Amino acid sequence: MQNTRKIFAYLLIIVSSGIFVQAQKSTDSKLKEVKVYLHFIGAEGIESKILPLKRKVPRQAPLFPAIEAMLKDPTEAEQKLGYHSAGYGDMKLVSVKVKKGTARIDFSRTISKGYNPGDLQTLAFESAVIKTAKQFPSVKKVIVCVNGMNEFGVGLIIDAPVPCPKVF
């Protein structure tokens, strides 16, 4: 009788382990590993690069969650290495639309008096968004808009934001 109980207990452990592994595989099959580009300044704070970190996002339509993940702060360990979010001014992702190879990615941010993110920070953010988006084969060109405006490129040269093009 005792041997029967032991065998039953072992079988229960084996079966439940199999169910756990199957559930884990099912969850993993719904996720896709992507690169999320963040601002890297290094542990000493003297570098300035846009470098990727890997994140898992939903496999179906991964562009939106990849951009969302880009806005989040890196883990504590990643921060110690020198990674920081490329976002600025309380950025929020509003929409992502892709048509004929062009992705328009719209953000909103709070504009407050006395806070100017500066040219380098806005360009680093635009670069991070473009690199994160272009890893997907359906994206050939990226338009980055903040509060409906292009805060980058020409807007920097003329010192005024330019409205984003209406491509959709």
C-alpha beads as a LAMMPS data file, in Angstrom:
LAMMPS data file: protein, C-alpha beads

168 atoms
167 bonds

1 atom types
1 bond types

-500.0 500.0 xlo xhi
-500.0 500.0 ylo yhi
-500.0 500.0 zlo zhi

Masses

1 110.0

Atoms # bond

1 1 1 0.000 0.000 0.000
2 1 1 2.783 2.386 0.877
3 1 1 4.553 1.638 -2.429
4 1 1 1.319 2.434 -4.260
5 1 1 1.152 5.822 -2.522
6 1 1 4.769 6.587 -3.433
7 1 1 4.171 5.627 -7.059
8 1 1 1.000 7.725 -7.103
9 1 1 2.877 10.713 -5.600
10 1 1 5.677 10.395 -8.180
11 1 1 3.148 10.172 -11.015
12 1 1 1.359 13.245 -9.688
13 1 1 4.630 15.194 -9.613
14 1 1 5.550 14.101 -13.146
15 1 1 2.119 14.923 -14.576
16 1 1 1.938 18.322 -12.869
17 1 1 5.475 19.154 -14.062
18 1 1 4.442 18.328 -17.612
19 1 1 1.418 20.603 -17.339
20 1 1 3.612 23.434 -16.030
21 1 1 6.120 23.006 -18.860
22 1 1 3.299 22.919 -21.427
23 1 1 1.754 26.095 -19.945
24 1 1 5.171 27.793 -20.036
25 1 1 5.656 26.826 -23.709
26 1 1 2.183 28.129 -24.533
27 1 1 2.955 31.494 -22.896
28 1 1 6.364 31.718 -24.604
29 1 1 4.815 31.041 -28.015
30 1 1 2.641 34.141 -27.590
31 1 1 5.705 36.328 -26.990
32 1 1 8.421 37.567 -29.306
33 1 1 11.865 38.781 -28.313
34 1 1 12.558 42.247 -29.711
35 1 1 15.232 44.914 -29.399
36 1 1 14.277 48.033 -27.499
37 1 1 16.695 50.899 -27.999
38 1 1 17.588 52.982 -24.962
39 1 1 19.977 55.787 -24.139
40 1 1 23.295 54.418 -22.893
41 1 1 25.626 56.732 -20.999
42 1 1 27.741 54.034 -19.371
43 1 1 28.463 53.422 -15.717
44 1 1 30.736 56.487 -15.616
45 1 1 28.145 58.683 -17.372
46 1 1 30.525 59.827 -20.121
47 1 1 29.168 57.995 -23.171
48 1 1 26.112 58.815 -25.247
49 1 1 24.808 56.075 -27.503
50 1 1 21.519 54.490 -28.461
51 1 1 21.917 50.766 -27.783
52 1 1 19.489 47.841 -27.740
53 1 1 18.268 45.713 -24.874
54 1 1 16.077 42.656 -25.370
55 1 1 12.488 42.543 -24.212
56 1 1 9.623 40.106 -24.736
57 1 1 6.416 41.536 -26.190
58 1 1 3.239 39.988 -27.612
59 1 1 3.980 38.231 -30.912
60 1 1 0.882 39.590 -32.622
61 1 1 1.389 43.235 -33.724
62 1 1 4.662 43.673 -31.750
63 1 1 5.500 47.241 -32.865
64 1 1 3.203 49.035 -30.399
65 1 1 4.351 47.055 -27.319
66 1 1 7.992 47.354 -28.410
67 1 1 7.693 51.156 -28.488
68 1 1 5.868 51.073 -25.127
69 1 1 8.716 48.992 -23.678
70 1 1 11.192 51.558 -25.021
71 1 1 9.533 54.261 -22.887
72 1 1 9.803 52.259 -19.671
73 1 1 12.738 52.665 -17.357
74 1 1 15.340 49.922 -17.615
75 1 1 15.738 47.472 -14.749
76 1 1 17.826 48.499 -11.755
77 1 1 20.708 46.301 -12.985
78 1 1 20.526 47.884 -16.458
79 1 1 20.514 51.360 -14.904
80 1 1 23.692 50.507 -12.975
81 1 1 25.309 49.615 -16.306
82 1 1 24.355 53.052 -17.646
83 1 1 21.066 52.542 -19.545
84 1 1 18.282 55.124 -19.347
85 1 1 14.955 55.570 -21.075
86 1 1 15.269 57.748 -24.164
87 1 1 11.890 59.343 -23.416
88 1 1 11.605 62.864 -22.029
89 1 1 8.951 65.188 -20.629
90 1 1 6.542 62.515 -19.369
91 1 1 6.206 60.816 -22.792
92 1 1 3.182 58.655 -23.504
93 1 1 2.603 56.518 -26.584
94 1 1 -0.633 57.544 -28.315
95 1 1 -0.744 55.518 -31.537
96 1 1 1.230 53.461 -34.021
97 1 1 0.065 53.147 -37.616
98 1 1 1.845 51.389 -40.467
99 1 1 0.852 51.826 -44.105
100 1 1 2.856 50.953 -47.208
101 1 1 6.075 50.566 -45.219
102 1 1 5.743 53.886 -43.368
103 1 1 5.144 53.878 -39.625
104 1 1 3.739 56.982 -37.984
105 1 1 4.328 56.832 -34.255
106 1 1 2.539 59.469 -32.187
107 1 1 3.445 60.461 -28.643
108 1 1 2.115 63.016 -26.231
109 1 1 4.136 64.795 -23.620
110 1 1 3.493 67.427 -21.037
111 1 1 5.021 70.748 -22.002
112 1 1 5.992 72.732 -18.957
113 1 1 7.571 76.136 -18.615
114 1 1 11.210 76.005 -17.742
115 1 1 11.745 72.521 -19.193
116 1 1 13.418 72.189 -22.559
117 1 1 14.684 68.700 -23.377
118 1 1 17.376 70.100 -25.669
119 1 1 18.395 69.108 -29.169
120 1 1 20.513 66.104 -28.216
121 1 1 17.843 64.533 -26.033
122 1 1 15.133 64.923 -28.673
123 1 1 17.402 63.538 -31.398
124 1 1 18.410 60.590 -29.195
125 1 1 14.719 59.876 -28.591
126 1 1 13.894 60.025 -32.303
127 1 1 16.820 57.707 -33.061
128 1 1 15.677 55.207 -30.408
129 1 1 12.135 55.167 -31.828
130 1 1 13.348 54.745 -35.416
131 1 1 15.778 51.934 -34.534
132 1 1 13.165 50.126 -32.449
133 1 1 10.574 50.397 -35.252
134 1 1 12.859 49.494 -38.165
135 1 1 13.736 46.088 -36.753
136 1 1 10.353 44.956 -38.080
137 1 1 10.406 43.998 -41.781
138 1 1 7.145 45.841 -42.552
139 1 1 8.677 49.193 -41.486
140 1 1 10.897 50.996 -44.005
141 1 1 10.330 54.636 -42.951
142 1 1 9.373 56.127 -39.576
143 1 1 7.633 59.402 -38.781
144 1 1 7.898 60.377 -35.112
145 1 1 5.369 62.915 -33.834
146 1 1 5.077 64.490 -30.404
147 1 1 1.826 66.323 -29.686
148 1 1 1.172 66.233 -33.455
149 1 1 4.442 67.996 -34.214
150 1 1 7.859 66.991 -35.495
151 1 1 10.233 68.223 -32.790
152 1 1 13.236 66.905 -34.686
153 1 1 15.166 67.671 -37.880
154 1 1 13.801 70.765 -39.649
155 1 1 12.068 71.852 -36.450
156 1 1 15.462 72.089 -34.765
157 1 1 16.966 74.105 -37.600
158 1 1 14.211 76.725 -37.676
159 1 1 13.794 76.557 -33.874
160 1 1 10.091 75.743 -34.099
161 1 1 8.231 72.466 -34.244
162 1 1 6.805 71.505 -37.635
163 1 1 3.415 69.769 -37.938
164 1 1 3.713 66.063 -38.738
165 1 1 2.696 65.111 -42.257
166 1 1 -0.760 63.599 -42.743
167 1 1 0.202 60.339 -44.444
168 1 1 -2.687 58.169 -43.249

Bonds

1 1 1 2
2 1 2 3
3 1 3 4
4 1 4 5
5 1 5 6
6 1 6 7
7 1 7 8
8 1 8 9
9 1 9 10
10 1 10 11
11 1 11 12
12 1 12 13
13 1 13 14
14 1 14 15
15 1 15 16
16 1 16 17
17 1 17 18
18 1 18 19
19 1 19 20
20 1 20 21
21 1 21 22
22 1 22 23
23 1 23 24
24 1 24 25
25 1 25 26
26 1 26 27
27 1 27 28
28 1 28 29
29 1 29 30
30 1 30 31
31 1 31 32
32 1 32 33
33 1 33 34
34 1 34 35
35 1 35 36
36 1 36 37
37 1 37 38
38 1 38 39
39 1 39 40
40 1 40 41
41 1 41 42
42 1 42 43
43 1 43 44
44 1 44 45
45 1 45 46
46 1 46 47
47 1 47 48
48 1 48 49
49 1 49 50
50 1 50 51
51 1 51 52
52 1 52 53
53 1 53 54
54 1 54 55
55 1 55 56
56 1 56 57
57 1 57 58
58 1 58 59
59 1 59 60
60 1 60 61
61 1 61 62
62 1 62 63
63 1 63 64
64 1 64 65
65 1 65 66
66 1 66 67
67 1 67 68
68 1 68 69
69 1 69 70
70 1 70 71
71 1 71 72
72 1 72 73
73 1 73 74
74 1 74 75
75 1 75 76
76 1 76 77
77 1 77 78
78 1 78 79
79 1 79 80
80 1 80 81
81 1 81 82
82 1 82 83
83 1 83 84
84 1 84 85
85 1 85 86
86 1 86 87
87 1 87 88
88 1 88 89
89 1 89 90
90 1 90 91
91 1 91 92
92 1 92 93
93 1 93 94
94 1 94 95
95 1 95 96
96 1 96 97
97 1 97 98
98 1 98 99
99 1 99 100
100 1 100 101
101 1 101 102
102 1 102 103
103 1 103 104
104 1 104 105
105 1 105 106
106 1 106 107
107 1 107 108
108 1 108 109
109 1 109 110
110 1 110 111
111 1 111 112
112 1 112 113
113 1 113 114
114 1 114 115
115 1 115 116
116 1 116 117
117 1 117 118
118 1 118 119
119 1 119 120
120 1 120 121
121 1 121 122
122 1 122 123
123 1 123 124
124 1 124 125
125 1 125 126
126 1 126 127
127 1 127 128
128 1 128 129
129 1 129 130
130 1 130 131
131 1 131 132
132 1 132 133
133 1 133 134
134 1 134 135
135 1 135 136
136 1 136 137
137 1 137 138
138 1 138 139
139 1 139 140
140 1 140 141
141 1 141 142
142 1 142 143
143 1 143 144
144 1 144 145
145 1 145 146
146 1 146 147
147 1 147 148
148 1 148 149
149 1 149 150
150 1 150 151
151 1 151 152
152 1 152 153
153 1 153 154
154 1 154 155
155 1 155 156
156 1 156 157
157 1 157 158
158 1 158 159
159 1 159 160
160 1 160 161
161 1 161 162
162 1 162 163
163 1 163 164
164 1 164 165
165 1 165 166
166 1 166 167
167 1 167 168
